[in-house]
Amino acid sequence: MTKPLSIDPGVLGRLRELTRSERAKCLLALCELTESFGRPHAHSGLGIRKLGNKLFECRANLALRFIFQDRPTDLFVSFLGDHDEIKALLRSGKYR
């Protein structure tokens, strides 16, 4: 069973700032995420990693990662950033 995807407006804004090629790769990753989350062998190419309780990251493209939450009704994509931005976000305590 696949869950619908919800995306934070800040993530959509960040996607709009990317080049067409980068944006296409990120959107393909989001499509793959909805189809393969919860099936470990299927999502190995996305590099999904558990970061905390119901909190995950996955590869958007070579440089960027999505942070998403596995909520009861959907997968909520709450952040898009590079490795350093993700580390800073997690250190900030926003997801505790």
Backbone as a printed PyTorch tensor [residue, N CA C, xyz], in Angstrom:
tensor([[[  0.8460,  -1.1820,   0.0000],
         [  0.0000,   0.0000,   0.0000],
         [  0.8910,   1.2440,   0.0000]],

        [[  0.6170,   2.1560,  -0.9050],
         [  1.3940,   3.3940,  -0.9570],
         [  0.6220,   4.5230,  -0.2900]],

        [[  1.3620,   5.3950,   0.3510],
         [  0.7560,   6.5590,   0.9940],
         [  0.8820,   7.7550,   0.0630]],

        [[ -0.0750,   8.6680,   0.1200],
         [  0.0680,   9.8910,  -0.6830],
         [  1.2140,  10.7440,  -0.1540]],

        [[  1.6850,  11.6220,  -1.0050],
         [  2.7980,  12.4990,  -0.6700],
         [  2.2800,  13.9040,  -0.4150]],

        [[  2.7200,  14.5210,   0.6570],
         [  2.4380,  15.9240,   0.9460],
         [  3.7780,  16.6410,   0.9870]],

        [[  3.8150,  17.8450,   0.4290],
         [  5.0750,  18.5700,   0.3360],
         [  4.9140,  19.9590,   0.9300]],

        [[  5.8230,  20.3100,   1.8240],
         [  5.8350,  21.6270,   2.4470],
         [  6.0520,  22.7070,   1.3670]],

        [[  5.3610,  23.8470,   1.4750],
         [  5.5470,  24.9240,   0.4950],
         [  6.9990,  25.3950,   0.3780]],

        [[  7.7660,  25.3380,   1.4540],
         [  9.1750,  25.7160,   1.3940],
         [  9.9800,  24.8070,   0.4830]],

        [[  9.6300,  23.5230,   0.4740],
         [ 10.3010,  22.5640,  -0.4090],
         [  9.9430,  22.8680,  -1.8560]],

        [[  8.6870,  23.1860,  -2.1110],
         [  8.2710,  23.5310,  -3.4760],
         [  9.0110,  24.7720,  -3.9750]],

        [[  9.1850,  25.7420,  -3.0830],
         [  9.9350,  26.9410,  -3.4520],
         [ 11.3800,  26.6220,  -3.7880]],

        [[ 11.9740,  25.7550,  -2.9960],
         [ 13.3680,  25.3560,  -3.2570],
         [ 13.4820,  24.6060,  -4.5750]],

        [[ 12.4970,  23.7710,  -4.8730],
         [ 12.5040,  23.0460,  -6.1460],
         [ 12.4430,  24.0150,  -7.3240]],

        [[ 11.6590,  25.0690,  -7.1980],
         [ 11.5360,  26.0540,  -8.2800],
         [ 12.8560,  26.7710,  -8.5670]],

        [[ 13.7240,  26.8600,  -7.5560],
         [ 15.0120,  27.5410,  -7.7110],
         [ 16.0430,  26.6920,  -8.4570]],

        [[ 15.8060,  25.4010,  -8.5690],
         [ 16.7590,  24.4940,  -9.2020],
         [ 16.7040,  24.6140, -10.7200]],

        [[ 17.7590,  24.1350, -11.3730],
         [ 17.7320,  24.0700, -12.8330],
         [ 16.6910,  23.0380, -13.2530]],

        [[ 16.2960,  23.0950, -14.4910],
         [ 15.2850,  22.1540, -14.9960],
         [ 15.7360,  20.7060, -14.8120]],

        [[ 16.9970,  20.4360, -15.0830],
         [ 17.5320,  19.0850, -14.9520],
         [ 17.5300,  18.6180, -13.5000]],

        [[ 17.9960,  19.4830, -12.5900],
         [ 18.0010,  19.1320, -11.1680],
         [ 16.5850,  18.9120, -10.6580]],

        [[ 15.6720,  19.7830, -11.0670],
         [ 14.2760,  19.6700, -10.6350],
         [ 13.6710,  18.3550, -11.1110]],

        [[ 13.9650,  17.9760, -12.3600],
         [ 13.4360,  16.7190, -12.9010],
         [ 13.9240,  15.5200, -12.0910]],

        [[ 15.2200,  15.5170, -11.7450],
         [ 15.7610,  14.4080, -10.9540],
         [ 15.1110,  14.3400,  -9.5760]],

        [[ 14.9090,  15.4960,  -8.9650],
         [ 14.2720,  15.5350,  -7.6430],
         [ 12.8280,  15.0430,  -7.7040]],

        [[ 12.0980,  15.4640,  -8.7230],
         [ 10.7090,  15.0350,  -8.8460],
         [ 10.6030,  13.5410,  -9.1260]],

        [[ 11.5380,  13.0140,  -9.9140],
         [ 11.5560,  11.5590, -10.1340],
         [ 11.8290,  10.8180,  -8.8250]],

        [[ 12.7110,  11.3660,  -7.9990],
         [ 12.9950,  10.7380,  -6.7060],
         [ 11.7430,  10.7220,  -5.8300]],

        [[ 10.9680,  11.8140,  -5.8660],
         [  9.7240,  11.8450,  -5.0820],
         [  8.7240,  10.8070,  -5.5840]],

        [[  8.6470,  10.6300,  -6.8930],
         [  7.7560,   9.5980,  -7.4470],
         [  8.2020,   8.2120,  -6.9970]],

        [[  9.5060,   7.9710,  -7.0370],
         [ 10.0360,   6.6820,  -6.5750],
         [  9.7680,   6.4750,  -5.0880]],

        [[  9.8600,   7.5500,  -4.3290],
         [  9.6410,   7.4530,  -2.8840],
         [  8.2440,   6.9360,  -2.5780]],

        [[  7.2440,   7.4840,  -3.2280],
         [  5.8740,   7.0490,  -2.9430],
         [  5.6490,   5.5950,  -3.3450]],

        [[  6.3150,   5.1590,  -4.3920],
         [  6.1340,   3.7830,  -4.8610],
         [  6.9080,   2.7620,  -4.0390]],

        [[  8.0340,   3.1600,  -3.4700],
         [  8.9020,   2.1560,  -2.8620],
         [  9.0700,   2.2530,  -1.3470]],

        [[  8.5900,   3.3160,  -0.7100],
         [  8.7820,   3.4160,   0.7340],
         [  8.0920,   2.2600,   1.4440]],

        [[  8.8280,   1.6600,   2.3600],
         [  8.2930,   0.5110,   3.0920],
         [  8.6800,  -0.8160,   2.4750]],

        [[  9.3310,  -0.7720,   1.3210],
         [  9.8290,  -1.9850,   0.6710],
         [ 11.3390,  -1.8140,   0.5090]],

        [[ 12.1270,  -2.2530,   1.4740],
         [ 13.5620,  -1.9570,   1.5190],
         [ 14.3420,  -2.2840,   0.2520]],

        [[ 14.0480,  -3.3780,  -0.4040],
         [ 14.8020,  -3.7180,  -1.6090],
         [ 14.4680,  -2.7710,  -2.7430]],

        [[ 13.2620,  -2.2640,  -2.7710],
         [ 12.8490,  -1.3720,  -3.8470],
         [ 13.4270,   0.0300,  -3.6830]],

        [[ 13.6490,   0.4720,  -2.4530],
         [ 14.1110,   1.8500,  -2.2860],
         [ 15.6070,   1.9790,  -2.0340]],

        [[ 16.3730,   0.9490,  -2.2950],
         [ 17.8080,   1.0300,  -2.0250],
         [ 18.4820,   2.1130,  -2.8630]],

        [[ 18.0210,   2.3670,  -4.0670],
         [ 18.6110,   3.3940,  -4.9210],
         [ 18.3610,   4.8010,  -4.4360]],

        [[ 17.3470,   4.9940,  -3.6130],
         [ 17.0430,   6.3150,  -3.0760],
         [ 17.8830,   6.6610,  -1.8590]],

        [[ 18.5480,   5.6820,  -1.3080],
         [ 19.3840,   5.9300,  -0.1340],
         [ 18.5800,   6.3700,   1.0710]],

        [[ 17.4310,   5.7790,   1.2690],
         [ 16.5920,   6.1510,   2.4120],
         [ 17.2680,   5.7250,   3.7060]],

        [[ 17.3440,   6.6770,   4.6460],
         [ 17.9300,   6.4090,   5.9660],
         [ 16.9830,   6.9120,   7.0340]],

        [[ 16.8420,   6.1110,   8.0650],
         [ 16.0230,   6.5320,   9.2060],
         [ 16.8470,   7.4630,  10.0770]],

        [[ 16.2780,   8.6270,  10.4040],
         [ 16.9730,   9.6220,  11.2150],
         [ 16.4310,   9.6950,  12.6250]],

        [[ 15.2270,   9.2330,  12.8210],
         [ 14.5880,   9.2920,  14.1240],
         [ 13.2390,   8.6230,  14.0530]],

        [[ 12.4300,   8.8360,  15.0630],
         [ 11.1010,   8.2460,  15.1060],
         [ 10.2520,   8.8160,  13.9720]],

        [[  9.9650,   7.9940,  12.9940],
         [  9.1350,   8.3690,  11.8370],
         [  9.7700,   9.4580,  10.9740]],

        [[ 11.0780,   9.7100,  11.1290],
         [ 11.7860,  10.7380,  10.3650],
         [ 12.8550,  10.0720,   9.4990]],

        [[ 12.8760,  10.4440,   8.2140],
         [ 13.7700,   9.8110,   7.2470],
         [ 14.3880,  10.8530,   6.3350]],

        [[ 15.4710,  10.4490,   5.6600],
         [ 16.0190,  11.2530,   4.5720],
         [ 16.1470,  10.3480,   3.3620]],

        [[ 16.0710,  10.9470,   2.1870],
         [ 16.3220,  10.1900,   0.9680],
         [ 17.0200,  11.0880,  -0.0390]],

        [[ 17.7250,  10.4790,  -0.9500],
         [ 18.4900,  11.1770,  -1.9610],
         [ 17.5470,  11.8030,  -2.9910]],

        [[ 17.7060,  13.0950,  -3.2330],
         [ 16.9280,  13.7890,  -4.2560],
         [ 17.6990,  13.7890,  -5.5780]],

        [[ 18.9840,  14.0990,  -5.5040],
         [ 19.9100,  14.0010,  -6.6280],
         [ 21.3000,  13.8210,  -6.0280]],

        [[ 22.3400,  14.0320,  -6.7910],
         [ 23.6790,  13.7930,  -6.2480],
         [ 24.0130,  14.6960,  -5.0730]],

        [[ 23.5140,  15.9200,  -5.0650],
         [ 23.8930,  16.8790,  -4.0350],
         [ 22.8280,  17.1050,  -2.9690]],

        [[ 21.5720,  16.8490,  -3.2780],
         [ 20.4730,  17.2160,  -2.3870],
         [ 19.7790,  16.0110,  -1.7710]],

        [[ 19.2050,  16.2530,  -0.5960],
         [ 18.4490,  15.2270,   0.1280],
         [ 17.1150,  15.7990,   0.5720]],

        [[ 16.1120,  14.9380,   0.6220],
         [ 14.8160,  15.2940,   1.1890],
         [ 14.7480,  14.7770,   2.6140]],

        [[ 14.1350,  15.5340,   3.5070],
         [ 13.7590,  15.0560,   4.8320],
         [ 12.2550,  14.8360,   4.7670]],

        [[ 11.8030,  13.6640,   5.2060],
         [ 10.3620,  13.4080,   5.2030],
         [  9.9550,  12.6480,   6.4410]],

        [[  8.6740,  12.7640,   6.7570],
         [  8.1030,  12.1070,   7.9230],
         [  7.0740,  11.0830,   7.4590]],

        [[  7.0940,   9.9350,   8.0780],
         [  6.1010,   8.8940,   7.8190],
         [  4.9440,   9.1360,   8.7760]],

        [[  3.9360,   9.8610,   8.3010],
         [  2.7730,  10.1470,   9.1330],
         [  1.7080,   9.0870,   8.8710]],

        [[  0.7120,   8.9780,   9.7450],
         [ -0.3050,   7.9220,   9.5740],
         [ -1.0340,   7.9760,   8.2280]],

        [[ -1.2510,   9.1810,   7.6990],
         [ -2.0360,   9.2930,   6.4720],
         [ -1.2250,   9.6040,   5.2290]],

        [[  0.0410,  10.0070,   5.3950],
         [  0.8370,  10.4030,   4.2290],
         [  2.3240,  10.3840,   4.5460]],

        [[  3.1180,  10.6230,   3.5020],
         [  4.5400,  10.8940,   3.6580],
         [  4.6920,  12.3930,   3.4600]],

        [[  5.1900,  13.0940,   4.4810],
         [  5.2820,  14.5490,   4.4390],
         [  6.7260,  14.9840,   4.2190]],

        [[  6.9970,  15.5600,   3.0480],
         [  8.3300,  16.0520,   2.7150],
         [  8.4450,  17.4560,   3.2900]],

        [[  9.3300,  17.6100,   4.2740],
         [  9.3880,  18.8740,   5.0040],
         [ 10.6250,  19.7170,   4.7220]],

        [[ 11.6350,  19.1370,   4.0480],
         [ 12.8590,  19.8980,   3.8250],
         [ 13.6120,  19.3480,   2.6300]],

        [[ 14.2820,  20.2300,   1.9010],
         [ 15.1710,  19.8600,   0.8000],
         [ 16.4570,  20.6540,   0.9790]],

        [[ 17.5790,  19.9540,   1.0810],
         [ 18.8420,  20.6500,   1.2470],
         [ 20.0300,  19.7300,   1.0230]],

        [[ 21.2210,  20.3260,   1.0530],
         [ 22.4270,  19.5180,   0.8970],
         [ 22.8070,  18.9010,   2.2490]],

        [[ 23.8640,  18.1280,   2.2280],
         [ 24.2720,  17.3880,   3.4260],
         [ 24.4980,  18.3110,   4.6240]],

        [[ 25.1830,  19.4190,   4.3950],
         [ 25.4750,  20.3480,   5.4930],
         [ 24.2030,  20.9990,   6.0410]],

        [[ 23.2770,  21.3410,   5.1680],
         [ 22.0080,  21.9350,   5.6080],
         [ 21.1990,  20.9430,   6.4260]],

        [[ 21.2180,  19.6790,   6.0160],
         [ 20.4950,  18.6320,   6.7500],
         [ 21.0990,  18.4740,   8.1470]],

        [[ 22.4270,  18.4160,   8.2270],
         [ 23.0850,  18.2750,   9.5310],
         [ 22.7350,  19.4480,  10.4450]],

        [[ 22.7700,  20.6640,   9.8970],
         [ 22.4470,  21.8500,  10.6990],
         [ 20.9920,  21.8150,  11.1640]],

        [[ 20.0950,  21.3760,  10.2920],
         [ 18.6760,  21.2870,  10.6440],
         [ 18.4630,  20.2960,  11.7800]],

        [[ 19.1000,  19.1550,  11.7060],
         [ 18.9400,  18.1380,  12.7400],
         [ 19.5430,  18.6000,  14.0670]],

        [[ 20.6680,  19.3110,  13.9970],
         [ 21.2780,  19.8500,  15.2220],
         [ 20.4130,  20.9310,  15.8540]],

        [[ 19.6200,  21.6230,  15.0450],
         [ 18.7940,  22.7170,  15.5670],
         [ 17.7130,  22.2250,  16.5170]],

        [[ 17.3880,  20.9440,  16.4400],
         [ 16.3750,  20.3760,  17.3320],
         [ 14.9410,  20.5120,  16.8250]],

        [[ 14.7700,  20.9320,  15.5900],
         [ 13.4310,  21.1100,  15.0410],
         [ 12.6130,  19.8120,  15.0570]],

        [[ 13.2840,  18.6860,  14.8990],
         [ 12.5690,  17.4160,  14.7740],
         [ 12.6060,  16.5810,  16.0470]],

        [[ 12.7530,  17.1870,  17.1850],
         [ 12.7520,  16.4110,  18.4390],
         [ 11.3750,  16.2240,  18.9590]]])
